[in-house]
Amino acid sequence: MKAYTISFLKQDRSIREMLYAKLTDLAEVFPEFFEKFTKGTGSPKTLKPGSEMVFDLEKMNFRIINHLTAIDEATPREVSTEIVRELLKDAA
């Protein structure tokens, strides 16, 4: 499964490095998890320019990152689909 690492400035100005999956990739590889945790009850959330909702693979939760505060560009990498599937089972 494709994942990404990125370093960015958080709102409190501290630096954070994150390993994350894009929601489109998560939905493609794990549609049952994606559908269960992204059902909305209202209108879609509007994000600030440069922001993207992603799934943090270390904290196992949805996060919003702002690419405008990135220290470097997101770097793609491959992670084990089976390991991520097991982690998502535990998170569900």
C-alpha positions as CSV (number, residue, x, y, z in Angstrom):
1,M,0.0,0.0,0.0
2,K,1.3,3.5,-0.8
3,A,1.9,5.8,2.2
4,Y,3.7,9.1,2.6
5,T,6.0,10.7,5.2
6,I,6.0,14.4,5.7
7,S,7.4,16.9,8.2
8,F,5.4,20.0,8.9
9,L,4.8,22.8,11.4
10,K,1.9,22.2,13.7
11,Q,-0.3,25.0,14.8
12,D,1.7,25.3,18.0
13,R,4.8,25.8,15.8
14,S,6.4,22.5,16.8
15,I,7.6,20.2,14.1
16,R,5.8,16.9,13.4
17,E,6.8,14.0,11.2
18,M,3.9,11.8,10.1
19,L,3.4,8.6,8.2
20,Y,0.0,8.8,6.5
21,A,-2.2,7.3,3.9
22,K,-4.3,9.4,1.5
23,L,-8.0,8.7,2.0
24,T,-8.4,7.7,-1.7
25,D,-5.7,5.0,-1.2
26,L,-7.3,3.9,2.1
27,A,-10.7,3.6,0.4
28,E,-9.3,1.6,-2.4
29,V,-7.4,-0.9,-0.3
30,F,-9.7,-1.1,2.7
31,P,-13.2,0.0,1.6
32,E,-15.0,-1.6,4.6
33,F,-12.9,0.4,7.1
34,F,-13.2,3.6,5.0
35,E,-17.0,3.3,4.7
36,K,-17.5,2.6,8.4
37,F,-15.5,5.6,9.6
38,T,-16.4,8.2,7.0
39,K,-20.2,8.2,7.0
40,G,-21.3,11.8,7.4
41,T,-24.4,13.2,8.9
42,G,-24.2,16.6,7.3
43,S,-22.4,18.6,4.6
44,P,-18.7,17.9,3.8
45,K,-16.2,19.8,5.9
46,T,-14.5,22.7,4.1
47,L,-10.8,22.6,4.5
48,K,-8.4,25.6,4.3
49,P,-6.3,26.0,1.1
50,G,-3.4,23.6,1.1
51,S,-5.0,21.3,3.7
52,E,-5.8,17.7,3.2
53,M,-7.6,15.1,5.4
54,V,-5.4,12.0,5.8
55,F,-5.2,8.9,7.9
56,D,-2.2,8.9,10.4
57,L,-0.8,5.3,10.2
58,E,1.1,5.8,13.5
59,K,-1.7,7.3,15.6
60,M,-4.4,5.4,13.8
61,N,-6.7,8.3,13.4
62,F,-7.8,10.9,10.9
63,R,-5.8,14.1,10.7
64,I,-5.7,17.3,8.7
65,I,-2.3,18.4,7.4
66,N,-1.5,21.7,5.8
67,H,0.9,21.3,2.9
68,L,1.6,25.0,3.1
69,T,3.4,24.5,6.4
70,A,5.4,21.5,5.2
71,I,9.1,21.6,5.8
72,D,9.6,19.2,2.8
73,E,7.4,17.6,0.2
74,A,5.6,14.4,1.1
75,T,7.7,11.3,0.3
76,P,5.9,8.3,-1.0
77,R,6.8,4.9,0.4
78,E,5.4,1.4,0.4
79,V,4.0,-0.1,3.6
80,S,2.8,-3.7,4.1
81,T,-0.9,-3.9,3.3
82,E,-1.3,-6.8,5.7
83,I,0.3,-4.9,8.6
84,V,-2.0,-1.9,7.9
85,R,-5.0,-4.2,7.7
86,E,-4.2,-5.7,11.1
87,L,-3.7,-2.3,12.6
88,L,-7.0,-1.1,11.2
89,K,-8.8,-4.1,12.8
90,D,-7.4,-3.1,16.2
91,A,-8.4,0.6,15.6
92,A,-12.0,-0.3,14.6
